Each structure stands twice: as C-alpha cells, then as structure tokens.
Amino acid sequence: MKPVSHPLSPDAEFRRRIASNIRDLRRVRHLTQAELARRIGIRAGPMNAIENGRHVPSGRVLFRLADELGVLGGFGNARGE
C-alpha cells in the first residue's frame, strides 16, 4: 500500500527547489550555514537539514531567511537577482 501524505506537506520537488535556492543565495552572500543559522536564530543542524531538503522550515524561519537573504518576495524563483 502506498503511503498517504498529508495534503499540506510539501512535495519533494518543492523541498528541493527551496533548499537549492536557500543554498545558492547563502553562497552568493559568502555565508556559511552556521553563520546564516546564527543570524536567523536557529542552530546549524536544522539549517543543514533545510538546505538538504530534509526539513521544511516554518513560516517564521522562512520569513527570517528571506529577510536575511534579501528575497522577501519568496524563494520559489529566487536566485539572488
């Protein structure tokens, strides 16, 4: 039997895209994961999980990330431009 996912849980493609965009933007700004995590008030472990698509951040953390990385419009197409 195929597992049923929660209707609000993000699919793998969404998690991959968000993770990739966060990682790209962090690198463009020459920040380590630990430094970005410190700036937004989370630990380095969860930051690593976010960037590797293993964890979807809460809305509050996403907002802090967007603010710190300069993309308050969101991460869907963000490339730091």
Secondary structure, 3 states (H helix, E strand, C coil): CCCCCCCCCCCHHHHHHHHHHHHHHHHHCCCCHHHHHHHHCCCHHHHHHHHCCCCCCCHHHHHHHHHHHCCCCCCCCCCCC
